[in-house]
């Protein structure tokens, strides 16, 4: 009786595994292959832009950096854009260029090119104001790959579900795959852990082994990649990760009560420079930080205070700090250092780096790349197994 129930359970798991796989296989392939392509985006982009990332200014120790508002003016004169600058990314290492960004987002646009009105980066020598390069980030290769991976190039507010639902199903596929893979006895187990093709000539058998054995070895890391991907599609996944790692805390830290109180008359051309100097005084070993110019934008939403995001490491976002300033006076109001964050906040901050493997450096990215390729192969080998059986019958 017990055996019959077990066989019936595996039968229905197998049916679900098959039909859900056939239904979502193409999307899983697209999401996985674009994830693999995007794995080394930062390394490739940095290599292609190395001549503008580093400005090569000599004797910088004896030179002064131009005020941010003066650099802003030079960027606007160079680009002649009708939109205001959105933010500037400032590296702590002054051998690197400042990166100014134009960014306007229309929530009603139904695809990538309608949703993003402008997304342009401008690399500037902070000592001279020389424009070293300008890039249209919307149509860049890796931005398109990311958009396909994230929302199939559809509006992100609902396109994330187009990719999120197949990914959620893929999580079930990984778990059901392990159930179906699980060997009945010790003899069967020997055939499930390694390829034994010395006497195997039929491609169907080799394809079956590729699906099962590669799927088994990739499954645990693939689950982590899939769940951290679901973080961007479903708020409940983000909330669940925070709750689990924070030890059951259901309230995310909120600093909206810390507000700008100084009168707007106190804001002047040096306010951003004052904020910048304070950030670098507190975090001289950080990699970079971003300063918002505070202009109105198409997708404007309320900012209760002026928050500065500080990225500690060059290769990863998981260690970061958040500073809150008075937008008008430039006075520091609050420091939320990485070491003061609870484990839930740290898990949320680390999610992207875990997803792409960057949290383990280049070797983590290589691992994520390989696992993503295996994930892309599973719908293909799975379809071929089904097709071979269908033709046989």
N, C-alpha and C positions, 0 to 999 in steps of 0.2 A: 504493500500500500504506500509506504514511504517512498519507495523507488518510483512508483507511478506518479506521485505528486511532484517529485523532483523533476522527472522527465517532462511532465506537463508544464511546469514552471519554466524549464529551459526552452521548451517548444515555443511558448508565447513570448519569452524574451527574444528568442531567435527571430520570430515573426516581426516584432517591433523593431529590432535591430535592422532587419532587412528593409522594411518599408519606410522607416524613418530615414535610413541611410540613402535609399533611392530618391526620396523626396528632397532631402537637403544636401545631397552629395555635391552638386555643382557649386552651391554657395560655400560649403565647407572648403572645397578645393580652392575657390577664389580667395576666401579669407586667409587660408593657410599660406598660399603661394605669395600673396602680397605681404603677409607678415614676414615671410622668409626674405623677400626682396628688401623690405624696409629695415631689416635687422642691423645693417651696417650703414644706414643713412648718414649718421653723424660723421663717421670716419671718412666716407666718400665725399660728403659735402665739404668737410674741413680741408681735405686734400685738394679738391677742385678750386676752393676759394682761399688757399693759403696765401696768395699774394695780396689779398685785401684784408684778411683776418689780422695779419701783422703789418703794421704801417712802415716799419723800418726807419723810423725817425732816429737820428743820431743824438747822443749826449742828452737824453731825456731827463737825466737827474738834475741838469742845470736849467731846464726849461719848465715853463708853467703851462698847465692845461687851460684852454680857453673856456670861458663860462658856458654852461649848458645852453642858455638862451641864445648866445652868439652862434654856437654850433647849429642850433635849431634853425636859425635864420639862414645860415649858409646852405643847409640841406633843402630848405624850402625854395631858395633861389635856384638851386641846381635842378630840382625836380619840377618846379612850377605846378605842383599838385594843388587841386582845388580843396582837398581835404586836409585837415590839420594832422600833425603828427600825433600818434597815440602814446608811444612810450619809447624809451631809450634803454638798451641793455649796456651797462657799464662794467667792463672788466676791472678787477682790482689790479691785475698786472697791466701796467701802462704801456707795455710793448704791444699790446693788442689794441685793435681799433674799437671805437664805440659803434654800436649798431642802432640806428634809428629806424623805427617802424611806423609805416602808415597801415592802418587796419580799420576797415569799415565793414560791418556785418549787417546784412538785411535778413532778419528772421523769416521773412515771407518768401524768400527765394527758394525755388523747389529743387535746385541742383547746386553743385559746387560753384559754378561760374556765375550763378545768379545770387546765391546766398552771400558770397564774398565779393563786395564791390571793389575793394582794393586790399591787398596784402603785399606790401613792398618793404624790402629791407635796404638800408643805405649804410655803407661802411665808411666811417669818417676817421681821419687822423685827428685825435683830440688836441694836438699841439698846434696844428696849422689850420685845421678846418678843411683840409683837402678832401674831396670826395674820391674815395678809392674804388668804389663799385656800387652798383645798384641792381637789385634782383626782384623780379616779379615772382613772388613766392606762390601765388595761386596756381600758375601754370607750370611750376617746376615739377620735374619728374617724380621726386619723392613725395611732394605734397599730393599729387594725383594718386600715387600708390597708397598713401595714408588714407586719403578720402575713400578710395575703393574698399580698403580694409575696414574702415570705420563705419561707413554708411552707404557703400556702393555709389558714391558720388551724389547721393540724394541729400536733401535738406537734413541737417544733423539732428534736428529736434525729433524727427520720426524715422529718419534713415538708420539711426542706431539700432532700432528694433528689427529692421530688415536683416541686419547682420547679427544682432543680439539673439534673436529667437533661434536661428540655425545653430548658433554657438551653444545655446542652452541645451538644444537637442543633442549636440555633439558631446556634451558632458555626459548625458545619458548613454550615448553610443559607446563612450569610453568605458563606462561602468558595466554596461551590458556586454561589451566585448570581452572584458575580463571574466565575467560569469560564463560566457560561452567558451572562452579559451580554457577555463579551469579543467585540468585533466581528470579523467575518471579514476585512474590508478597510477601506480609508480611507472609502469611500462609506458603508458601514454605520456607521462610527464617528460620522459627523456626526449620525446620528439617535439616538445613544445618550446624548448629553450634555445635550440640551435638549428641551423640549417644542415641537413644531411642529404646532399644532392648527388652523392657518388653514383647511386644506382637510379636516380630519378632523371627521366628524359622528357616527360610531359611538362609543357609550360603551365598547364592548369595546376599541377601540384606545386610547382615553384611559386606561382602567383598566390596560391593559398597560403603557403608558408610565409611569403613576404607580408601578406595581410595580417596573419596571426602573430608571427614572431616579432616583427617590427612594431606592430600595434601594442604588444605586451610590453616591450622594453621602453616604448615612448609614453605609455599611458600615464604614469605618475606625473611626469613633468608636463605632459600635454594637458593634464587636468589643471595644474597650477596656471599654465599659460591661458587656458580657456576661462577659468574663474576670474583671473585678473583682467581678462578682456571683457567679461560680463560686467565688471565694475563700471564701465563707461556706458553701458546700455541700460542697466537697471539700478535704480536708486536703492532698492532693497538689498542688493548685493553689497553695495558700498556701506550701507548701514550695518549689515551683518558682519562684514569684515571689521568695522570699527568696534562693534559691540563685543565680538569674540576676543579681539586683541586688547581691548581696554578693560577686560575682566567684568563685562556686564554693564558698563556705563552706557546709557542710552542717550545722553546729551552731549553733543559735540561742542567744544569750547566756542563761545561767542563773545566777540570783542566789540560788537556794534555800539555798546554803550559808551565806548571811548570815542569822543567826538571832537572835531575841530571847533574851538571856542574863540580863538583870536579873530578880530574883525578882518574882513577881506582887504581893508586898506593896508594891512601889515604885509600883504603879499607883494613881493617885488621881484626884479630880475635875478636876484641872488638867492632866492628861497630854495630853489632846487640844488644849487651848489652847497648851501648850508646843510641840507638833508644828505647830500652825497658825501660830504666830508665827515658827517657823524657816522654814517654807515661804515665807511672805511676805517674810522677810528675804532669802532667796536669789533669789526671783522676784517682785520688786515690780511688774514690768510684765506679768506673766501675766494671763490672763483669769479663770481659776477653777481650783479643785482640789477633790478629793473625799476626805473622811475617813470611814473605816468605823468603826462603833461597837463592832465586835468581839464582838457577841452571837452565840449559836448560832442557826442557821436550818434550815429544813426540808431544804434541799439542801446542807447543810454539807459543805464540802470543806477539806482541810488547807491552812492558811496558814503556811508556814515562817517568815514574817516579816511586818512591817507595812509595806505598800507604799502610797505616795501618788502618785496620778496628777495631774500638773499640765498643764492645757491652756493653751497660750500665747496662742492667738488666739481671738477670739469666734466667728468664722465657720467655723473649720476645725480638725480634729483632727491634721493632719499634722505640726505642730510641738508636741511634748510632751516632758515630762521625767518621770522616775520617781525617787522618793526612797524609801529604805528606812530605817525607824526601829525602835528597840527599843520594842516595844509597851508595855512596863511602865514604863521610865524616861523614854521620850520622846526619848532621845538619837538624833541622826542617825548612821546607820551607813554609808550609801552614797548617792552622787549619780550618777545615770545621765542626764546632760544630753543634750539633742537633738543638740548638736554633736559629742558623743562617740560617737554611734551610727553603725554602719556603714550603707552604702547599702541593704542588705537590710532592716535594721530600719526605716529611714526609708520604704522602699517599702511595707512591711507597715502601718506607721502611717498612710501616706497613702492606703491602698486605699479606705477609705470615702469620703474627699473626692474621689478620682478618680472613683469610681463615681457619685456624685451631682453631680459638677461643681463642688463647693464649693472645690476647690483653686484654681480660677480666679475665685473670688468669685461675685458675682451673675450675671455674664455666663456663667460656666461652668455655672451652674445653668439658665440660660435655654437654653443649647445642649443640655444633657442632657435638658431638658424636650422640646425640639423633636425630638431624635433618638429619644426614647422614644415620642413620638406616631407618628413615621414607622415605628418598629419595630412598633407596635401595628397600623398600617395594612397592613403586609406580608402577614400571614396572611389578611386580608380581601380585598385585591386579588388575592392568589395564588389564593384559593378561587374568586373570581369568574372568573379566567382559566380555571381547570380546569372550572368549571361551564358556562361559555360554550362551551368545546370539546366537552364531553360532550353538551350539547344539540344541537350542530351535527352530531355523529355519531349 
